[in-house]
């Protein structure tokens, strides 16, 4: 596995209706690097967002879908999502405050 820095682990936040409703329970959803493990994700969130403490991390791999354009069949890229739960005394992530 390649050496990943903490700023390479988290790619972007997932902004859906379900992820926005779980923010009240201090659960945040991110798209992460496919080779990142749970401890790397935990360290990246705590370093990128000051004052946050991670309670646990749940990850899920999504496989690429088959897409077709005319007679050519291709596949979309596989992705990995992480749901990060923060502790009760942790600060909220300001990235989602205005949404």
BANU-560039 format. One line per 10 residues: their letters; for each residue x, y, z of N, C-alpha, C. Coordinates in nm, 4 decimals. Example, Ala and Ser with C-alpha at 12.3 -4.5 7.8 and 13.67 -1.06 7.14 Angstrom:
BEGIN
AS = 1.3190/-0.5690/0.7800/1.2300/-0.4500/0.7800/1.3200/-0.3300/0.7800; 1.2850/-0.2250/0.7080/1.3670/-0.1060/0.7140/1.2900/0.0030/0.7870 .
END
This chain:
BEGIN
XXXXXXXXXX = 0.0842/-0.1177/0.0000/0.0000/0.0000/0.0000/0.0887/0.1241/0.0000; 0.0440/0.2236/-0.0715/0.1211/0.3474/-0.0836/0.1112/0.4293/0.0446; 0.2111/0.5099/0.0683/0.2119/0.5992/0.1846/0.1178/0.7147/0.1569; 0.0151/0.7288/0.2398/-0.0841/0.8348/0.2230/-0.0651/0.9389/0.3316; -0.0595/1.0655/0.2936/-0.0596/1.1739/0.3900/-0.2040/1.2023/0.4309; -0.2208/1.2718/0.5431/-0.3564/1.2924/0.5939/-0.4415/1.3771/0.4996; -0.3804/1.4662/0.4225/-0.4582/1.5476/0.3298/-0.4917/1.4720/0.2009; -0.4342/1.3545/0.1781/-0.4685/1.2709/0.0636/-0.5800/1.1732/0.0953; -0.6102/1.1539/0.2224/-0.7067/1.0508/0.2619/-0.8502/1.0954/0.2325; -0.8886/1.2141/0.2771/-1.0255/1.2615/0.2580/-1.0327/1.3349/0.1248 .
XXXXXXXXXX = -1.1187/1.2860/0.0344/-1.1302/1.3464/-0.0978/-1.2340/1.4578/-0.1003; -1.3564/1.4291/-0.0539/-1.4607/1.5320/-0.0510/-1.5748/1.4852/0.0385; -1.6557/1.5784/0.0893/-1.7709/1.5393/0.1700/-1.8859/1.4913/0.0810; -1.9668/1.4049/0.1361/-2.0864/1.3578/0.0664/-2.2030/1.4409/0.1167; -2.2681/1.5122/0.0254/-2.3791/1.5991/0.0626/-2.5064/1.5408/0.0017; -2.5765/1.4596/0.0801/-2.7050/1.4037/0.0409/-2.8044/1.4308/0.1532; -2.9289/1.4024/0.1268/-3.0313/1.4267/0.2277/-3.0090/1.3389/0.3506; -2.9714/1.2153/0.3281/-2.9489/1.1227/0.4394/-2.8260/1.1636/0.5220; -2.7185/1.2050/0.4546/-2.5986/1.2445/0.5294/-2.6209/1.3754/0.6040; -2.6996/1.4651/0.5484/-2.7274/1.5914/0.6164/-2.8151/1.5697/0.7400 .
XXXXXXXXXX = -2.9078/1.4737/0.7354/-2.9930/1.4488/0.8516/-2.9162/1.3797/0.9651; -2.8105/1.3054/0.9326/-2.7323/1.2382/1.0364/-2.6306/1.3316/1.1028; -2.6166/1.4542/1.0515/-2.5234/1.5482/1.1135/-2.5700/1.5914/1.2519; -2.7002/1.5836/1.2813/-2.7496/1.6154/1.4141/-2.6996/1.5175/1.5191; -2.6657/1.3974/1.4762/-2.6107/1.2951/1.5657/-2.4588/1.2951/1.5641; -2.3978/1.4009/1.5047/-2.2526/1.4157/1.4917/-2.1914/1.3032/1.4089; -2.2582/1.2682/1.2977/-2.2049/1.1718/1.2021/-2.1866/1.2429/1.0692; -2.0663/1.2353/1.0146/-2.0313/1.3043/0.8910/-1.9833/1.2022/0.7889; -2.0230/1.2207/0.6633/-1.9908/1.1263/0.5576/-1.8910/1.1900/0.4602; -1.7861/1.1147/0.4267/-1.6822/1.1612/0.3356/-1.6520/1.0546/0.2318 .
XXXXXXXXXX = -1.6140/1.0980/0.1117/-1.5511/1.0083/0.0153/-1.4030/1.0062/0.0484; -1.3464/0.8868/0.0611/-1.2066/0.8743/0.1016/-1.1287/0.7950/-0.0032; -0.9973/0.7965/0.0100/-0.9096/0.7219/-0.0804/-0.9407/0.5732/-0.0665; -0.9476/0.4990/-0.1785/-0.9845/0.3562/-0.1708/-0.8892/0.2696/-0.0897; -0.7644/0.3122/-0.0713/-0.6690/0.2316/0.0038/-0.6533/0.2764/0.1486; -0.7296/0.3764/0.1918/-0.7179/0.4263/0.3289/-0.7890/0.3318/0.4253; -0.7291/0.3114/0.5426/-0.7943/0.2294/0.6439/-0.8567/0.3197/0.7504; -0.9219/0.2588/0.8480/-0.9983/0.3354/0.9464/-0.9105/0.4236/1.0339; -0.7922/0.3768/1.0709/-0.7059/0.4590/1.1557/-0.6517/0.5793/1.0798; -0.6240/0.5619/0.9504/-0.5788/0.6753/0.8696/-0.6903/0.7781/0.8536 .
XXXXXXXXXX = -0.8137/0.7322/0.8382/-0.9277/0.8236/0.8251/-0.9488/0.9000/0.9556; -0.9381/0.8306/1.0677/-0.9540/0.8947/1.1982/-0.8483/1.0027/1.2189; -0.7229/0.9713/1.1894/-0.6142/1.0687/1.2052/-0.6329/1.1880/1.1124; -0.6788/1.1629/0.9893/-0.6970/1.2716/0.8926/-0.8058/1.3682/0.9369; -0.9171/1.3168/0.9908/-1.0257/1.4041/1.0358/-0.9812/1.4865/1.1558; -0.9099/1.4260/1.2497/-0.8653/1.4994/1.3682/-0.7590/1.6035/1.3348; -0.6780/1.5816/1.2310/-0.5765/1.6792/1.1931/-0.6342/1.7902/1.1062; -0.7282/1.7575/1.0185/-0.7821/1.8577/0.9267/-0.8792/1.9529/0.9942; -0.9558/1.9036/1.0899/-1.0575/1.9856/1.1570/-1.0189/1.9976/1.3044; -0.9769/2.1169/1.3450/-0.9288/2.1406/1.4813/-1.0403/2.1217/1.5838 .
XXXXXXXXXX = -1.0088/2.0583/1.6940/-1.1033/2.0417/1.8032/-1.1976/1.9239/1.7888; -1.1820/1.8431/1.6851/-1.2688/1.7266/1.6681/-1.2017/1.6038/1.7264; -1.2826/1.5191/1.7873/-1.2359/1.3899/1.8376/-1.3271/1.2830/1.7820; -1.2707/1.1834/1.7171/-1.3469/1.0795/1.6489/-1.3745/0.9648/1.7442; -1.5021/0.9253/1.7514/-1.5398/0.8100/1.8329/-1.5191/0.6810/1.7554; -1.5764/0.6709/1.6343/-1.5537/0.5539/1.5497/-1.5729/0.5897/1.4033; -1.5264/0.4989/1.3174/-1.5332/0.5175/1.1731/-1.5927/0.3917/1.1107; -1.6937/0.4087/1.0274/-1.7508/0.2991/0.9496/-1.7194/0.3248/0.8032; -1.6717/0.2217/0.7331/-1.6371/0.2376/0.5923/-1.7172/0.1416/0.5069; -1.7360/0.1800/0.3804/-1.8020/0.0914/0.2852/-1.7412/0.1120/0.1472 .
XXXXXXXXXX = -1.7185/0.0017/0.0781/-1.6666/0.0059/-0.0580/-1.7833/-0.0052/-0.1546; -1.7838/0.0780/-0.2577/-1.8853/0.0681/-0.3620/-1.8146/0.0319/-0.4914; -1.8669/-0.0688/-0.5595/-1.8052/-0.1133/-0.6841/-1.8501/-0.0234/-0.7979; -1.7739/-0.0220/-0.9049/-1.8088/0.0590/-1.0208/-1.9244/-0.0019/-1.0984; -2.0100/0.0842/-1.1519/-2.1244/0.0375/-1.2301/-2.0851/0.0266/-1.3774; -2.1524/-0.0624/-1.4491/-2.1331/-0.0713/-1.5929/-2.2138/0.0387/-1.6595; -2.1501/0.1134/-1.7459/-2.2151/0.2195/-1.8222/-2.1937/0.1914/-1.9697; -2.2914/0.2331/-2.0502/-2.2843/0.2053/-2.1916/-2.3102/0.3320/-2.2715; -2.2320/0.3517/-2.3751/-2.2536/0.4633/-2.4662/-2.2429/0.4069/-2.6068; -2.3569/0.3849/-2.6673/-2.3590/0.3180/-2.7972/-2.3231/0.1720/-2.7806 .
XXXXXXXXXX = -2.2260/0.1271/-2.8569/-2.1854/-0.0130/-2.8460/-2.0686/-0.0326/-2.7503; -2.0135/0.0749/-2.7011/-1.8980/0.0671/-2.6120/-1.9457/0.0530/-2.4676; -1.8965/-0.0473/-2.3992/-1.9320/-0.0706/-2.2596/-1.8103/-0.0396/-2.1743; -1.8309/0.0421/-2.0700/-1.7224/0.0772/-1.9788/-1.7675/0.0601/-1.8355; -1.6837/0.1006/-1.7445/-1.7139/0.0860/-1.6025/-1.6728/0.2134/-1.5301; -1.7529/0.2584/-1.4337/-1.7165/0.3745/-1.3542/-1.6174/0.3308/-1.2455; -1.5537/0.4261/-1.1849/-1.4510/0.3966/-1.0853/-1.5151/0.3487/-0.9548; -1.4434/0.2614/-0.8839/-1.4897/0.2196/-0.7522/-1.4553/0.3287/-0.6516; -1.5367/0.3411/-0.5475/-1.5158/0.4444/-0.4469/-1.5251/0.3833/-0.3078; -1.4875/0.4636/-0.2098/-1.4968/0.4219/-0.0699/-1.5551/0.5375/0.0093 .
XXXXXXXXXX = -1.6567/0.5092/0.0897/-1.7191/0.6098/0.1745/-1.6885/0.5793/0.3194; -1.6787/0.6843/0.3997/-1.6545/0.6696/0.5428/-1.7552/0.7543/0.6183; -1.8187/0.6943/0.7181/-1.9083/0.7664/0.8087/-1.8337/0.7819/0.9401; -1.8039/0.9067/0.9743/-1.7223/0.9379/1.0910/-1.8132/0.9875/1.2022; -1.8110/0.9206/1.3180/-1.8883/0.9627/1.4349/-1.7959/1.0355/1.5302; -1.8398/1.1530/1.5753/-1.7609/1.2332/1.6686/-1.8102/1.2107/1.8105; -1.7239/1.2388/1.9081/-1.7626/1.2256/2.0479/-1.8553/1.3401/2.0871; -1.9189/1.3275/2.2029/-2.0155/1.4278/2.2480/-1.9495/1.5614/2.2791; -1.8279/1.5591/2.3354/-1.7610/1.6843/2.3720/-1.6791/1.7432/2.2579; -1.6862/1.6843/2.1401/-1.6107/1.7310/2.0248/-1.6787/1.8504/1.9589 .
XXXXXXXXX = -1.5978/1.9337/1.8918/-1.6525/2.0441/1.8138/-1.7146/1.9910/1.6853; -1.8122/2.0643/1.6319/-1.8701/2.0270/1.5024/-1.7746/2.0657/1.3917; -1.7912/2.0034/1.2764/-1.7089/2.0350/1.1606/-1.7711/2.1545/1.0917; -1.6959/2.2648/1.0782/-1.7488/2.3893/1.0247/-1.7768/2.3841/0.8765; -1.7261/2.2847/0.8092/-1.7469/2.2699/0.6658/-1.8951/2.2579/0.6314; -1.9720/2.2000/0.7217/-2.1132/2.1761/0.6989/-2.2038/2.2781/0.7645; -2.1508/2.3785/0.8288/-2.2322/2.4729/0.9069/-2.3281/2.5533/0.8213; -2.2881/2.5977/0.7037/-2.3728/2.6833/0.6209/-2.4763/2.6099/0.5401; -2.4744/2.4780/0.5402/-2.5664/2.4005/0.4568/-2.6952/2.3707/0.5269 .
END
